[in-house]
Amino acid sequence: MSQDFLIKFQCTKCKRINYWSRKNKKNTQDKLELKKFCKWCKKHIPHKEMKK
């Protein structure tokens, strides 16, 4: 797959990039927000999609 579809997820509390994922930008235009585990905060915290 192309790297054009890679997105980064950033912790909303500590602002660290913890996860990478892929999405089809043609089907989902809005930014994703998922509740993921942050290993620095040691909690499940919402992670927002950020720019490349």
N, C-alpha and C positions, 0 to 999 in steps of 0.2 A: 504494500500500500504506500501511497504517497505521503509525504510529511505535511502536505497541505491540510490534512484532516486531523493532525495532532493538536490537542489542546492541553493547557496546564490548569491545574486546580490549586488555588492559593487559600491557605487558612485565613479566615476572617479575623481571628484573634491575634496570632503571632506573625501573620503575613509571610509565612514561608511556603514555598512551593513543595507540596508533598506528593501529588499524584499527577500522572499523565494519562490521557485517554484519547479516544478518537470519536469524531462525530461527523455526520454528513451535514455540511453547512447549507446545502440546498434545502434539506427537509426541516432543519431546526435552525432558525435564524437568531432566536433569542439566546442569551447566555444561560448556561446551566448553573444550578446551585445544588450540591449534594451534601448530605450529612456524612462525613467521613471521620476516621480516627486520625488525630494529629499526634504523632509520637513525641513532639516537643511539649505540647500542652497536656498530653496524656488524657485526652477526653475526646468524645465525639462532638465535633464542631462543624457548622456549615462551611463548606469550601466552595468558593466561587470560581468560575472560569475567568481567566485573565488573558490579556493579549499576549501574543508571541514575543 
